[in-house]
């Protein structure tokens, strides 16, 4: 399944360990080397089957790697990659799993030699539990896995990484690094802050005679579940993405202000409209469904063989929230070729086609199942 012979994972915790387990579950899997700070972590990862071998030395663990996942805390990613860079072999692909991307991607792309390719990554999956003992081979199944290629990304490199992640069950979406940070500030980083704020607010109402936390109902528990996340990890995230996090805090304060005003003025129609809008939006969040091959569509895109094509196409599709199931490259000549994209939903394929055609690409769609062409 994988064309990688060796994959190295720096940081064999929940995400790194889950990547190892998922990769080792593939047919004909590559050798997986785990790098950790403690020997007991390596021993646990080997016992679980997440890695074949482990080492405390990142330099030794990556020297023969075709692909390196950097699964350290966000604040350590750049330093880690810079430290191992002299030991990476030519052609190695480096990616990370950090939940902020812009600063990491731009700094490492400018730092690494041309013989090594870096593509930022962010799996939108996780758990309140920590450590390799909580790792799961199914963590990425049907989860969005964001890649942030830039104009420097090689199309063949992107395809190899995309194919591996799709093989472990992830829905791979490409997004511009800056756009990524703005989006996750709203859908991931702000919710964690709100969760912590709600818990702390309830705690302020608590004293020895009146413990409101004991009365916490399902809604409070659901909304504050993520407050148990590792504070050290979140510090790195909030500081790294402070620009967009602060922007989202201000916008949320504005939204709360509007609700407060409606309540103060006893504006029933206005408040009902706000609540109804939220209800409709929440009910229409996409649910995870089994993939129906009859809905699969293949988009054939005629492209020039030039830098930046893969990021231009994949980011355009990712920006409308469409997952690319698979990518195939077909070379027609020395100057042009076809990129074939598999989209798992007919309507999504039509939307992707329209976006690409608006950018000037020639696109053909056919049903993978019925072999019909348009």
SVG drawing of the C-alpha trace seen along z (x, -y; Angstrom):
<svg xmlns="http://www.w3.org/2000/svg" viewBox="-41 -47 65 54">
<polyline fill="none" stroke="black" stroke-width="0.4" points="0.0,0.0 2.8,-2.5 5.7,-3.3 7.7,-4.4 10.3,-2.0 10.9,-3.7 8.7,-6.2 10.1,-7.9 7.9,-9.5 9.4,-12.0 7.1,-12.1 5.3,-8.9 2.4,-10.1 -1.3,-10.0 -1.0,-11.4 2.4,-9.9 1.5,-6.5 -1.8,-6.5 0.0,-7.3 2.4,-4.4 -0.5,-2.0 -2.5,-3.1 0.6,-2.8 1.5,0.6 -2.1,1.8 -1.6,1.1 -0.9,4.0 2.9,4.3 3.6,1.5 6.9,-0.4 9.3,-0.1 8.3,-2.5 10.9,-4.1 9.8,-5.9 11.8,-8.7 11.0,-9.7 12.5,-11.4 12.0,-8.4 12.8,-4.7 9.5,-3.7 7.6,-5.5 9.5,-3.5 8.9,-0.3 5.2,-1.0 5.0,-1.9 6.8,1.3 4.5,3.4 1.4,1.8 2.8,2.4 3.0,-1.3 6.7,-1.1 9.1,1.5 12.1,-0.1 12.7,-3.1 15.5,-5.4 16.2,-8.4 18.3,-10.0 16.3,-11.9 19.4,-12.1 19.8,-8.3 16.1,-7.7 15.6,-9.7 18.8,-9.2 17.3,-6.5 13.7,-7.8 11.7,-8.4 9.1,-10.2 9.4,-12.0 6.4,-13.0 7.2,-15.6 4.6,-15.0 6.1,-17.2 4.3,-20.1 3.8,-23.1 6.5,-25.2 9.2,-22.5 8.5,-21.7 10.7,-24.3 13.6,-23.7 13.3,-19.9 13.3,-20.0 16.3,-22.4 18.2,-20.1 17.6,-17.0 18.0,-18.7 21.7,-17.9 20.9,-14.2 17.9,-13.9 18.6,-12.0 18.0,-13.5 14.3,-13.1 13.0,-12.8 9.6,-14.3 9.1,-16.0 5.6,-16.9 4.3,-17.8 1.0,-17.5 0.9,-20.9 -2.4,-22.8 -0.8,-26.0 0.7,-26.2 1.7,-29.6 4.8,-30.4 6.0,-26.8 5.5,-26.3 7.1,-29.5 10.1,-29.2 10.9,-25.6 10.4,-25.9 12.9,-28.8 15.3,-26.9 15.4,-23.3 17.6,-22.4 16.0,-21.9 16.7,-18.1 14.1,-17.9 10.4,-18.7 8.3,-20.0 4.5,-20.0 2.7,-21.1 0.0,-18.9 -2.7,-19.0 -4.9,-16.0 -8.2,-17.2 -8.4,-14.3 -7.5,-13.7 -8.7,-12.7 -8.7,-14.1 -6.4,-11.2 -2.7,-11.6 0.3,-9.4 1.0,-6.4 -1.1,-4.1 -4.2,-6.0 -3.1,-5.7 -5.6,-4.1 -5.1,-2.8 -8.6,-4.2 -8.0,-7.7 -7.9,-9.2 -10.7,-7.2 -13.1,-9.7 -11.3,-12.6 -10.2,-15.6 -6.4,-15.7 -5.3,-19.1 -2.3,-19.6 -0.9,-23.0 1.2,-22.8 2.6,-26.1 3.9,-26.9 7.1,-25.2 5.5,-21.8 6.3,-19.2 3.2,-17.5 4.7,-14.0 5.7,-14.6 2.2,-15.8 0.7,-12.8 2.8,-10.4 1.9,-12.0 -1.7,-12.4 -2.0,-8.7 -0.6,-7.5 -2.9,-9.6 -5.9,-8.6 -4.9,-5.0 -5.2,-5.2 -8.8,-6.5 -8.3,-10.3 -10.3,-12.8 -7.4,-14.9 -8.0,-18.6 -5.5,-21.1 -5.7,-24.7 -3.4,-27.7 -1.2,-27.9 -2.5,-31.4 -6.1,-30.5 -5.7,-27.4 -4.6,-29.4 -7.6,-31.7 -10.0,-28.8 -8.7,-26.7 -8.7,-29.8 -12.5,-29.8 -13.3,-26.1 -10.6,-24.7 -8.6,-27.2 -11.5,-29.5 -13.7,-26.6 -10.9,-25.4 -10.6,-28.9 -14.4,-29.1 -14.5,-25.6 -11.9,-26.7 -13.7,-30.0 -17.0,-28.2 -15.4,-25.9 -13.6,-28.7 -16.8,-30.8 -18.7,-27.9 -15.9,-27.4 -16.2,-31.1 -19.7,-30.4 -18.6,-27.5 -17.9,-27.5 -17.9,-25.0 -21.7,-25.4 -22.8,-25.5 -21.0,-23.3 -22.6,-24.1 -20.3,-21.8 -22.0,-18.8 -25.2,-20.0 -23.6,-20.2 -25.9,-18.8 -25.2,-17.2 -24.9,-20.5 -22.3,-21.9 -20.3,-18.6 -20.4,-18.5 -19.3,-22.1 -16.5,-21.8 -15.1,-18.3 -12.1,-19.7 -11.0,-21.8 -9.1,-18.8 -6.5,-19.1 -2.8,-19.5 -2.3,-23.2 1.4,-23.2 0.4,-22.1 -2.3,-24.7 0.0,-27.5 2.2,-26.9 -0.9,-26.9 -2.4,-30.1 0.9,-32.0 1.8,-30.7 -1.6,-31.6 -2.2,-34.7 -3.1,-37.0 -6.2,-35.0 -7.1,-33.7 -7.3,-37.3 -9.4,-38.2 -11.8,-35.4 -12.1,-36.3 -13.1,-39.9 -15.7,-38.6 -17.1,-36.2 -17.4,-39.1 -19.3,-41.1 -21.6,-38.1 -22.2,-37.8 -22.8,-41.5 -25.6,-41.3 -27.3,-38.5 -27.0,-40.4 -28.6,-43.4 -31.5,-41.3 -32.2,-39.9 -31.9,-43.3 -34.4,-44.8 -36.6,-41.7 -36.5,-41.4 -38.1,-38.0 -38.2,-38.0 -34.5,-39.0 -33.4,-36.4 -35.5,-33.7 -34.0,-34.4 -30.5,-34.1 -31.3,-30.8 -33.0,-29.5 -30.1,-30.4 -27.7,-28.5 -30.0,-25.5 -30.2,-25.3 -26.4,-25.7 -25.7,-23.0 -28.2,-20.5 -26.6,-20.9 -23.1,-20.1 -21.9,-17.3 -22.2,-13.9 -19.8,-11.0 -21.3,-8.6 -20.1,-5.4 -18.6,-6.1 -20.8,-5.2 -18.7,-4.3 -21.7,-5.1 -21.2,-8.7 -17.5,-8.8 -16.4,-11.2 -13.1,-11.5 -12.0,-15.0 -9.4,-15.1 -7.6,-18.5 -5.3,-19.5 -2.3,-21.3 1.0,-22.8 4.1,-21.2 5.1,-24.2 5.7,-24.9 2.8,-25.7 0.2,-23.7 -0.6,-21.2 -1.0,-23.8 -3.2,-26.0 -5.5,-23.1 -5.7,-21.4 -6.1,-24.6 -8.8,-25.8 -10.7,-22.6 -9.9,-22.5 -11.1,-26.1 -14.6,-24.9 -14.3,-22.0 -14.1,-19.3 -12.0,-16.2 -9.8,-14.6 -10.0,-10.8 -7.1,-10.0 -4.7,-11.7 -3.3,-10.3 -0.7,-11.9 -0.7,-11.3 2.1,-12.9 1.1,-13.8 4.2,-15.7 7.3,-17.4 5.3,-20.6 1.8,-19.4 -0.1,-16.6 -3.3,-15.4 -4.1,-15.4 -6.9,-13.0 -8.7,-13.7 -11.2,-11.3 -14.0,-13.1 -16.4,-10.9 -19.5,-13.0 -21.2,-13.9 -22.3,-17.4 -18.9,-18.1 -17.3,-17.1 -19.4,-19.6 -18.5,-22.3 -14.8,-21.5 -15.1,-21.5 -16.7,-24.9 -14.0,-26.3 -11.2,-25.0 -12.9,-26.2 -13.2,-29.6 -9.5,-29.6 -9.0,-28.7 -8.5,-25.0 -10.1,-22.6 -11.9,-19.9 -13.7,-16.7 -15.9,-14.7 -16.9,-11.1 -18.5,-8.7 -16.0,-6.2 -18.8,-3.7 -20.7,-4.0 -17.9,-5.3 -20.0,-8.1 -18.3,-11.2 -19.2,-14.8"/>
</svg>
